[in-house]
Amino acid sequence: MMPGDYFAINSSPTAYAQTGLTTVLLPEISKSIGLNLQARTGGTVSFAVGMTEVFSKILGGKEAMALWYQFSILFLAIFTMAIMDHGTRMSRFFFQEVFCWVHKSSNLTKHISSVVFASGISVLLWTYLLYTGEIGTIWPIFGVCNILLASIGLIIGTSFVMKRTRPIYGLVTFWPVLIFTTAAIHGAFLKIVNELIPAGTFVGVVQSSILLVVIVLVLSVLSEFLWQVRLKFLTCH
């Protein structure tokens, strides 16, 4: 997407006028789709427009742009709802584990009251971020947490590979963990130190807390995995 078109979609008319940029293909795309696409901030529309351009070149041409645009918006809506659902579930699991750790009991995860309470906290937190933040504040947190949670998935996959095949094959799935965790934690540290803490706002505290909780979780899983690998290596030798 041309820079002029991208910033026309993702900025207000006043802010866009100060950039000195001009639209290139956006007027033609808007006409083909049948919607005014300027000043539709948030990232969803610009992403959908990019998908529309790609898909329309493959099938249908300009006549199919309106169809591909609606398809892209629907796809992103389903994708977003799935993220919110899975994110809420994972957050609920984390809170329940904390409750069990505090109360020294494993029965709390089986109580419906614990499920409702932990889910309610999770929903309130991301709802608060949505109403008080913007894409510029939410997106980096989403990106960092997504990468770190993917790292946990790779650690689990590495454990499976090492148990079912030769342990050396586990390096195939483990080396990305080191890269992803290093990059994500470094990015989170820069976000917290250079932006969230200096802001001195409650929203910044909430965002910093989310990042720190996920970082501690990933490091705990990683350290436990490395400890188990060490024990297995010592047992074998």
Long-range contacts (C-beta under 8 A, 24 or more apart in sequence): 1-46, 1-49, 1-50, 1-53, 5-29, 5-49, 6-46, 8-37, 8-38, 8-39, 9-37, 9-38, 9-39, 9-40, 9-41, 9-45, 9-46, 9-49, 10-40, 10-41, 10-42, 10-43, 10-46, 11-39, 11-41, 12-39, 12-41, 13-38, 13-39, 25-53, 29-53, 29-65, 32-62, 32-63, 32-65, 32-66, 33-65, 33-66, 33-69, 34-66, 35-69, 41-135, 42-135, 43-135, 43-139, 44-73, 44-76, 44-80, 45-73, 47-72, 47-76, 48-72, 48-73, 48-76, 51-75, 83-142, 84-126, 87-122, 87-126, 88-119, 88-122, 88-123, 88-126, 90-149, 91-118, 91-121, 91-122, 91-125, 91-126, 92-118, 92-119, 92-122, 93-118, 94-213, 94-217, 95-121, 95-122, 125-206, 125-210, 128-203, 128-206, 129-203, 129-206, 129-207, 132-203, 133-203, 133-207, 137-203, 137-207, 140-187, 140-191, 141-191, 141-207, 141-210, 141-211, 143-187, 144-184, 144-187, 144-188, 144-191, 144-211, 144-214, 145-210, 145-211, 145-214, 147-180, 147-183, 147-184, 148-180, 148-181, 148-184, 148-185, 148-214, 148-215, 148-217, 148-218, 149-214, 149-218, 150-180, 151-176, 151-177, 151-180, 151-181, 151-184, 151-218, 151-222, 152-217, 152-218, 152-221, 154-180, 155-221, 155-222, 155-225, 158-225, 159-225, 159-228, 162-229, 167-229, 167-232, 177-222, 181-218, 181-219, 181-222, 185-215, 185-218, 185-219, 188-215
